[in-house]
């Protein structure tokens, strides 16, 4: 065997091992299709280098050499690009919510409304409201009932007293006394420490839910199984009665309301650090990932029941039963669903004189009725029929 053939074999073995390592590392760190492109490019580089090691380029014209090299590198890129385009063409639409559909005093909005005028009506010195995305329909309904007619744009901090900064942003603004009342499912330990004068009033109940793609055969998990998944001890759906597939467990950023819900569920069990593409910014993004056609049919995500079933609809997800209990209104009211919790109106020493009367009104029959008609569960009984 000639020296060039030996060199080609040595290069192929060494480069093959390096390429296989990079390919495997890509599959571990990313849950998308990047590994396909890495595989194609490793093959292209290996073929090109051996082409020159074996002096094949000397047997044909320089023109054809360059054509072959270009083709070898372009074909993998074209194949991957075509495949990626096809996958994107069949993906589920973005799951993030258009919050303008819940804007107070906007014609045609989706807000719950009282049939009669509110017992409390404010005209000036309006309390500044902020909070979690999933609770915007609740406090926007409060604002429409109690605040005067006007334009209340959810992302206009300079003009609107009713905005959405999401959970972490709302806590930051409350700690800096930039808002009067925020609406969330409760603070993390770090957020609580930043609020020296915090007072939280439970105004409603909600279920923290986990969901999977509708084609996933798993319908129910126990709390211990969920803790096993999010601690990294359970890594394959086969371990919990599903198919032989890797579990992709999406998470949210630290300080977000649903990530705090996950931390509360985990208790003393440490949460694993997810790969960077398995930490998703928006709650709608988690639903989109779990419902799309990429490699995420084997994924699991979490959110709150109302957001996942009412604010975001038409996605191929299903809510899991926890300990065999369905996250239904009935089981949330009874407390049977194990991940039922309160959501709160939270203050931090506001000087606005209307804050206390406003929160008292939220606990009145009118405020509780708006919570129930929105789709959440009130903390006090109402006269509305149960679902």
N, C-alpha and C positions, 0 to 999 in steps of 0.2 A: 504494500500500500504506500503511495507516495506521501511526501511530507505535507502537501496541501490537503490531501484527504484526511490525514491524521489531524491537522490543524482544524479542519472543518468539523470533524467529530468532537474534538475537545471543546471548540467554541459552542457547538450545538448542545453538548451536555451541560457545560457551565451556564450558558445563557438560558438554557431550558430550565435549570434549577432556579436561577434568579427570577426568570419570568413566572414560573409556577408560584414562587413565594409572593411576588407582587400581585399576581392574580388572586391568590388565596387571601392576602391581606385586604385587598379591595372588597372581596366578598364579605369579610368580617366587619370592616369599618362602614360599609355602605349597604343599604338595603335596596338600592335602585339597580339600574342595568349597566353601571359603569364597568363592571367586570367583563362584560361582553366586548366592549371597545378595547380594554386592556389586553384581552386574549387575542383579538384580531391584530393589534399593533405589535405584540410580541412575535407573532408568526411572521408578520411583514418584515420586521427588523432582522429576524433570524434568516429568512430567505435572502434578503438583500446582502447581508454580510457574507453569507456562504457563496453567493453569486460571484463576489469579488475574490474571496479566498480561493475558490476553485478555478479562477481565471476564465470563467465563462464569458466575461465581458470582452475578452480578447478574440473570441471566436465569431462575434457579430459586430456590426458597425456601432459606432458611438451613439448614433441617432437612436437605434433600437435599444441600446442600453438605457438611455435616459427615459425612453418611453416605458420600458418594462419597470424601471424603478418607480416612476410616477404612478403607474397603474397599480403596482404592489401596495403603495401607500394610500392611494385614493380609494381603491376598492373597499378596504376595511372601513374607512371613514364614510363612504357612501352607503355601505350596507348598514352600519350602525345608525347613521342619520336617518335612513329610510325606516328602519325598525323603530327608532325613537319617535319619528313623526307618526307612524301608524299607531303606536301605543297612545300617544297624546291625542290622536284623533278619536279614540274610543273611550277616553277618560271621562269620568263623571265631572260635571261642571263644578266650579269652585263653590265650596260650602260656606264661605263667609256670608254673613247676613247684611242686608241693606237696612241699616238702622233708621234711615229716613222714613221707612214704612211705619215707624212707631213714634214719629215726631208729634209732640203735643200741639193741639189746635191746627193740625194740618188736615185739610179735606181728604177723605178717603184713607186715612191712616188705619192701622190695624189695632188701635188701642181699645181696651175695655172701657166702657163708659157707664156712668150712673144714669138712671132714668129721671132722677130728680136733681135739683141743685144741691151742691155739697153744703153741709152744715158749717164748714169753714171756708171763708173766701178771703184771699189776700190780694191787695192792690199795689203795695209798695214794700220796700225792704224785703224782697223775696229771698228766702233761704237758698243758698247755692247748693245744687244737688249734683252728685257724681256717683259713679259706681261701676259694677261689673256689667259686661255686655249682656249676659243672660238675664239680668234684673232690670235692664233699661225699660222694657215694656211695663214693669210694675211702677217704677217711680215716675216714668213719663205719664202714666195714667193718673197718678196722684197730682202731678203738676197741672194736667189739663183740667182736673176737677176743681182745683183750689186756686190756681194762678189765673191772672187775667189773660184775655186773648192776646196773642202776639206770635212772634216768630222765635222758636226755640230750637236752634240747630244743634245737633248733638256733638259736633266737633268744633264749635265756635266758642272758645274759652273767653274771648274778649267781650262778647255781647250776650251770650245765652247763659241763664242761671241753671240750665238743665243739660248737662253734658255727659259724655262717656269717656273716661280715661282708662278703662279696664281696671281690674282689681288692684294691681300693684301701683299704677299711676294714681288711682283714687286715694290710696293710703298715703302716698307721698304728698299729694296736695293737702290732705287732711292734716298731716303732721306739720305742714308749713302754714296752716290756717288759711289756705286759699279756697276752701270750700267749707260748707257748714254741716252737711249730712252726706254720708256715703252709704251705699247699699251693697252689701257683699254677704258671702256665706260665712264670714268670720276671718279674723286675722291670723297670720302665721306668728310664731313667737317673735321673730324679728320685727314684724310690723307692729305688734302689740307694744313692744318696748319703745317704739318711736312715738307712741301716743301717750303722753303723760297724763292727760285728762280724759281718757277714753271712757265713753259710756255707750254701751250697745244694748239695743232694745230688739228682742225677737219679734218680728212682725209676720213671719210666714214660715212654712216648711217646704223642703224640697228633698229629692232623692239624688244622691251621687250614684251615677250609673256607669257601667262598663259595657262596651259594645264591640261586636266583631262583624265581619262581612256576613251577609245573609246566607252565603253558601257554606259557611263554617258549620260542621255538624254539632259543635259544642253549643248547648243551650243554657247551661248552668254551671257556675263555679262556686266553690266555697270561699269564705274569707281566707282560709289558710292557703288555698290554691292561688288566690290573687296575690297574697303576700309572697308566695313562692315564685310567682312569675316576675313580680316587680323587684324582688331581691336578687333575681338571677339564678335561683336554685332550680326552677322549672324552665326549661328552654325549648321543649318540644311539645306540640299539641297532643301527641300520642300519650304523654304522661297524664293528661287530664281527660282522656276519652276521645280525643280527636284524631286527625290524620297524622301521619309521620311527616310533619313539617316544622321547621323552625318557628318559634314564636317571636314576632316583632312587636315589642311593647313600647308604644309611643308615650312620650311624656310632654309636659308643658314646662315653660321656664319657671325658675324659682320666683315665688311671690305671687304667681297667678292664682286665682281662686281655686281652679280645679287641681292644680299641683298641691296646694295646701290641703285640699280634700283627700288627695292620694296620701299625703304625709300623715293625716289624721287616721286614715284607714290602716296604714302600715304600722302605726304605733311605735314600738321599740325596734321593729325590724328595719334594718338599713335598706334604703332604696339604691338599686344599682345605678351607675352612671351610664346613660344610653349613648350609642353612637350619635354623632352630631346631627345626622339626618333623621334621627328618631326623636328629636326634641323639637316640637312644633310650636310656633308662636301663638296662633289663634286657635280657639276651640273648634271653629269651623274647619281649620286646617287638619286637625286630628280626625275629624269625621271624613274629610276628603281623602286622607291617606288610607283610612280603613276601608273606604268604599270604592277606591279606584281599581283599575285593571293592571296596574304595575305589579310588582311582587308583594303586594300588601294584603292579599286575600287571607293570609295567615297572620294578620296583625290584630292587635287589641288596643283600644283607646278608652278614654274616660271623659265624662262631661257631666252636666246636670240634665235631668230628665226633660225639663221644659225646653231647654235650648236644643237638645238632640232630636226631640220629637215634634216640636211646634215651630221654633224659629228656623230650623233647618229641616226641610222635608224632601222626599223624593230620592234619598240616597240609599244605597244598598247595604244598610246596616241593620242589625237587630240588637236590642238590649238583652243583656244576659240576666237570667235569674241569679240571685245571690243566696246561697244556702237554700236553694229551691223556692225562694220567694220572688214573685213577679214585682217589679217596681211600678205598681199601679197606684192610682190615687187612693183606692181603698186601703192598700197595705201601708201607704205613707201615713194616712190619717190614723190608722190603728197602731202604727209604730212597729208592725211586724217586719217590714223591710229593714234589714240590718244597717243600711247606709243612709238612713233618714236623718236629716239635720235641719236646724233652723237657719234662716237668713235674717239679716239684721239691718236696722237703721242705726248708724254709728256716728257719734259726734266726738269732738275733741275740745271742749271748752268754748264753743261758739258763743258770741255775745249777741247774736241775733235774737230778739225777743219772740220771734215767731216760730223758732225751732221746736220748743217744747209743745206748744199747742198743735203744731203740725204733726208731730210724732204721736201725740194723743189721738188725733183724728185718724191716723193710719190704723190705730187699734180699735177705732169705733166700728160700728156695723157697716158704715159706708166704705171705710178704708179696707176692711177685711173682705167685703164683697168684691171690691175691685181686684184684690189679690186673687180671689177664687175665680172670678170671671176672666182674668188674664190667663189662668191655667195653672197657677200655683195652689198650695194648700194653706189656708189661713191658720193662725194659731188660736183663734176663737171661733166658736160655732157661728155659722150664718144660716140663713133660711133657704139657701139655694139647694136644690135637690142634688144628691150625691151621684157621681158618674157610675 
